[in-house]
Amino acid sequence: MASISTIFSKSTPFLSQPLTKSHNSAVITTVSFPTNSQARRRNHRINSALIEPDGGKLVELVVPEPKRREKKHEAADLPKVRLTTIDLQWMHVLSEGWASPLRGFMRESEFLQTLHFNSLRLDDGSIVNMSVPIVLAIDDEQKALIGESKQVALVDSENNPIAVLNDVEIYKHPKEERIARTWGTTAPGLPYVEEAIMNAGNWLIGGDLEVLEPVKYNDGLDRFRLSPSELRNELEKRGADAVFAFQLRNPVHNGHALLMTDTRRRLLEMGYKNPILLLHPLGGFTKADDVPLSWRMKQHEKVLEDGVLHPETTVVSIFPSPMLYAGPTEVQWHAKARINAGANFYIVGRDPAGMGHPVEKRDLYDADHGKKVLSMAPGLERLNILPFRVAAYDKTQGKMAFFDPSRAQDFLFISGTKMRGLAKNKESPPDGFMCPGGWKVLVDYYDSLTLTGNNRLQEKVPV
């Protein structure tokens, strides 16, 4: 059995999209592959080279080591903008090139294109997908302090300069329009809106970003935070001729594993020689009832230790983006970012990036719209979208299996709510639903909440 250092070293990353369900939906997974005619239409060619980043080149915004001291000295005399935790997460995203070809927090033209077109038009006339605004809010006082300066220093909670924003542009922050167009509703209770927008400033500041040092969290998980460039190097080292990405913000159960292993099998049948899985848990802001990143990573570790997924064909890495829970709009961002990491296949499930309606007792988004939008989103034509087949617990086999409607009575659908309830009560799911080591981590997490009296354990802030 591989050691944890072997499985989760800096040489284990891969891509994906959220497989989470709404608050009351069943834990179901689905996968289907293109027919031969569909494959021809999407130009499936067996090519050993990784897919190019959006814009043709990764945009990395960390200042080179020899120039850092000079830049820090320069930043000390500039007007300052203090970043929130979510601002820092977006700065991390920008600094490593996940949003390539974006070069910093959005100026107004980029913000409006993102809101209204879910894409950006480049200087050469080409289109890249960009569906969520990556913006920095400031208040009236900060705007006055900046005045006519064309540079500002971005500082952490202790006023330490961590980045410089150049050639800045300040414009109004249309909060209602931003919320309505990103989430499709202005209903109260949207987690990201409550956390990052409602109390934010009435102005946005954009500009070209220079990050003074690589972002680190010092939480024991930095070795998993591989940049797109590091992921591409790892995938090339492994000889990947296909990269299929799987994003998730929940623990991995055996239905997920079935989906991922079956995807690899089908890619081999299509003629690829070495498809590599990018298992890519989201590492930024998540809502209060989601399992925190540190516990999810412990659970993923056990999944690999127990042999549910093979470490030689799986790269585990953390995607630093915050979670918006913006459904079909956000899932485009999740897919686009993985192109920049080298993925040419993206697994999409039921209700990706969705959640329950914050006011009404229903899902906020249609469960099928995410995969439909991905199949026709502007700027994502190069990415092959792999929608799931349904998987559920087969009582006759005692394991997760693809659902057979001809014997529907043999299948059990275990909802996310049911799974959390079992873990909180220290009860076991049916054998074969999740590996024992992974389930124990989940039970331990909910037990820790009981011991501390918290609803959720705090995550560390990037520094």
N, C-alpha and C positions, 0 to 999 in steps of 0.2 A: 504494500500500500504506500502511495506517495506521501511524503511528509508535507506538512502545511507550508513549509518554506518552498518546496518544489511546486506545489499547486498555486500558491498565491504570491509567488515572487513577482518582481517587476516585469516578469515575462509571461504574465497570464492575463490578457485582456480580450474582449469581444463585444459585438453590437446587438442592440435590440430595441423593441418598443414595448410600452407597458401592457401587461396582460391582465391588469387588475379589472375587477368587475365593479359594478355599482354596489351601493351599500347593502342591497338585498338580493343581488343576482347570484345565480349559481356559479360555482367555479367550473367554467367550461372553457375548453380550448379548441381551436379549429385550424386545419392546414390544408390548403389545396394548391396544386401546382398548375402552371399554364399548360394548355394543350400544345401540340406541335405547331398548330397555326398561330396560336397566341405567342408562342416562343419566337416564331419567325417575325411576327409583327413587332415584338419588343427587341429584336436583334440580339437574341441570345447567342453569343459567340464564346467559345471556350478560349479564354485569354488569361495568361498567367500574370499579367500586370494588374495592379490594383487600380480601382477607379480613381480618376483625377478629382481633386478637391473642387468645390464650386469656385469659379473664377480662374481655375487652372493652377492655383498655387495657394498653399496654406499661409494665412496671415497670422504670424506670431508676433506678439506685441511686448514681450519682455525685453527690457534694455540689456544689451550684451554686458557681460561682467566688467570689462575694462572701463565702461562709461558710467557705471552705477554711482560711484562716489560723486562724480561731477553732477549727475542728474539729481541726486539727493540734495546736494548743496544748492542747486538751482531751485528746487521745490520749496526749500525752507523760506524763501522770500516771496512766495506767491500767495494770492488769496486761497483760502482753504475751504473744501467741501468735505464734511464728515460723512462716511459711508455707513449704511446700515448693514446688517448681516446679509440680507438678500442682495443689496448693491454689490457687496464683496463677492458673492457667488457669481453674479453676472460679470463682474470684472474678471474673475477667474475664467469664465467661459470665453470672453473676448480675447484674453491674453494668450490663450493656447490655440486659437484658430477654429474653435467649434462653429463659430458663426461666419467663417470666411465666406465672402471677401470683405465683411464688415471690419472697419479699422478702429472702431471705438463706439462709445455710446452714440445713439442715433441723433443726427441732425433732423430738422423738421421734414425735409423732403424724403428721407429714408423712413421716418416714422409714419408719414402719410401713405407712402407706397405700401408699407407693411400692413397698416390698418385696412386699407381699401382694396389692395390687390393681392395680399399674401405673397408678395414677391418684390424683388428689386431689379430695376433695369440698369445694366452696367454700361460703361462708356462705349463699348463696342456694339451695343444694342442687344446683347444677349440677356436672358432672364435667369435669375437664380431664385429659388424659393426662400422666403423669409416671412413667417406667418405670425410671429409674436414680437411685440416691441421690446427692444433691449435699450432702455432709457434710464436716465438719472434725473431724479426730481430734486429741486431746490426750492426754498421758501423765499418770501420777499426780503427778509433780512440778508440771506446769503446772496441773493441777486444784487442787492445794494452794495454789499462788500466787494463783490467781483467787479462792479462798475464797468469800465471800458477795457479791463484786462482781457487779453486774448489767450491767457494761460491760467489754469487753476491747478492747485495741488489737491489730490484726493487723499484723505487721511483716515486712519482707523479710529477706534473708540478712544485711544489714548493720544490722539493728535499726531501720531507718527506718519509722515508722508509715505505713501505706498504706490502712488502713481501720479502722473502729470497728464492733464487733458489740454491739448493744444488746438489753436485756431477755433476757439469755442463759439458756439451759437446758442443763444438762449431764446426760448419760445414758449408759448402758453401750453400748459398741461391740461388738455381737454379730458378730464377724468371720466365724465359720463360717456362721451363718445368712445373713449378707449375701452371702457368696460363693456359697453353694449356691443361693440364690433368684435372684441376678443372672445367674450363669453356668450354672446347672443342673448343676454339678459342683464338687467340691473337689479335683480332680486337681492335682498340683503342676505348675508351669510356666506358669500363666496370666500373660501379660505384665503386665497392669495390677495384678493381685493381688500379684505379686512386687514391683512397683515402689511401690505406694501403700497396700497394706493389711496385708500380713503383718508388717511392722516398724512399723506405725503404733501410736499409743497405744490404750489400752483404754477410752477414753471419747470421746464425741462431744459437741461443743458447737454449739448452734444459736442463732439470733437474727436480728434485723433488721440488715441490712448497710448501712453508709454508706461508700462508697469515696471516698477523699480527692481523687483525681485520676483522669482517664481512664487506662486501662492502655496503656502503650506498650512495645514490645520493642526499638526502635532497631536493627533488623536490616535496614533498607531495604525492609521489606514492610508497614510500618504503613499505608501508603496503600491497601492492599488489605483492611485489617481494618475493614470497614464494619459498623456496628451495625445491629440491626433497624430502628431509626428512620431511619438514613441510607439503608439499602436501600429502605425504603418511599418515601422522598423521591425516590430515583433512579428507581424503578419508576413512580411517578406522573408524574415529569417525562418519562419515555419514553412515557407513555400506554399502559402495559400493561393489557390487559383479561384476561390469563391469565398466571400465573407458574408455570413448571414447573421444579422444583428437581432438581439432579443432584449428589449428594455423591460424592466420590471421595477416596481416599487414595493413588492410584497415578497414574502418567503416563497421559495421554489417548492412546489409539490410535484408528485410523479406524473401528473397530467402535463405540466410544463415540460418535464424531462422527456416524456413520450413525444411531444411535439418537436422538440429540438433534435432528438436522435432520428426521428422519422424524416425531418427536413434534410438532415445530412445524407440519409440513405437515398432520398429522392434526387438530391443534387449529384450524387455519385452516379445514379442511373441516367442523369442528363448528360454525363460525360465529363464532369469535373473530377479531377484526380485527388484533390486535397481540400475539401471545404472545411473552413474553420468557423466555429461558433464564437461570436462576441457576446458574452453574457454581461450585460451592461446595466447594473442597477443604478437608479437615479440617486444622486448624493446631495442635492440641495434641499431647499425648503420643502417639507411635506406637511399635510394637515395632522392635527393632534392625534387622531385615532390610527394613523399609519404606524407600522413598526419602524422604529428609528434605524438609521443606516448601520450603526455599529452592531446591532443585533441581527439585522439582515445579513451582514457580511459574515457573522459567525455561523448563521444558518447555511449560507451558500458554501462556506468552508466544509461543513459536514456533508453536504450533498456531494461534493467532489471526493471527500475522504471515503464515503460509503460507496463510491463507484457508480452513482446514479448518472453522472456525466463524466466523460473521459478527459483527464487533464491535458493530454497531448493534443486534443483537437478542440479544446475550449480555452479561450482567453477571458479571464475575469478582470474587469476594470470598473471604476466608478465614473459615472457621467456627472459632472459637477453642476448641472443646471438645476435651478429651482423648479418645482412642480406647480403649474398653474391650474390644473384640472379644467382645461378649456376645450376638451373633447377634440372634434375634428380639426379645429384651428391649431391646437397645440400639437397634435400628432404629426402634423407636417414638419414642425420644428424638430421633433424627436427624430424623424426620418432624415431630414436634411443634415442635421449635425453628424449623423453616422456616415453619410457620404464622405464628409471631411475626414473621418477616421479610417476610411478605406472600405466600407461595407458596400456591396452591390446588391445584396438581398436584405429585405427587411420584413420581419415577421409581425403581422398585425392581427390582433384578436378582437373580441367583442367589446364594444364601448371603450376603445383606447383613450386614455387620459380623461375618462369620464368620472362622474360622481353622481350621487343622488341629488335631486333638486333640493336646494337649501330651505325651501319653504313648503313645497308640495310633496306628497308621498308618491314620487315617480322618479325615473331617471331624468337627469338634466338633458341628455342627448339621446337621439335614436341610436340603438346599439350597433347598427350596420353602417351608419354614416361615415365613421372614421375610415374604414377600409375602402369605401366607395370614393371618398374625397382623395385619399392617397393615390388611387389609380388614375386620377385625372388632374392632380394638382400641378400648377405651373412651376416649372423648374425641377420637377422630380422625375422627369421622363427617363433619366438614366438608371433609376433605381427600380429593381424588380420587387414588387410587393407580393408577399406570400400570406394570404389570409388563412386562418386556421380552419381545420376540420374540428368538429366537436369531439371532445374527450370527456369521459365521466367514469365513475367507479363502477366496474363490472363485477357484480356480486357473484357471478358464476365462476369467474377466474380469480377473484380476490385481488384485483389490481386495476389501475387506471388503464382504460382502453378507448379506442375510438368508438363513438356511439353508433349503435346499429338500430335504426328505427323499427326494424322488423321484430326486434325483441326488446322493446323499450322497457318492459317490466323488469328486465335484468339489471338495469342501470340505476345508480344512485347519484344524484346531483347534490354535492355538498357546497352550500353557499359560503361566501366569505364570512358572513355573520355567524354561521354555524361553526366554521373552523375556529374563529376567534373565541366563541363561547366554550368550545371543547378545551382549548388551550388554557383559558382563564380558570376553568373548573378542574384542571389537571386530569382531564379525561383523554382517552386515546381515540383517534379516528380509526376507521377500518384498516386492517393490515393492508399495506400496499398503497395507501393514499400518499404518505410522505415517509421518507427514510427515518428510522428511529432517532438517529442523532440530530437530524434537522428538526424533528418534532420536539425533542427535549429542549432545544434552544428556544423555541417558541413558548413552551410552557415556562421556562425559566424567566423569560422576559416579562410575561404577565404576572408571574410570582413576584418579581422585583418591584413592580408597580404597587402591589398590595403591601409589600414590606415598607416602602418609602412613603406610601400615601399619595403618590403623584399619579396623574393621569398619563403622564409620559415623561421619560427621562430626557434631560437636556443634551443636545448635541454641542460639540465644541465649535467655536467660531474660527474662521480662517484668519491667519495672521500673515 
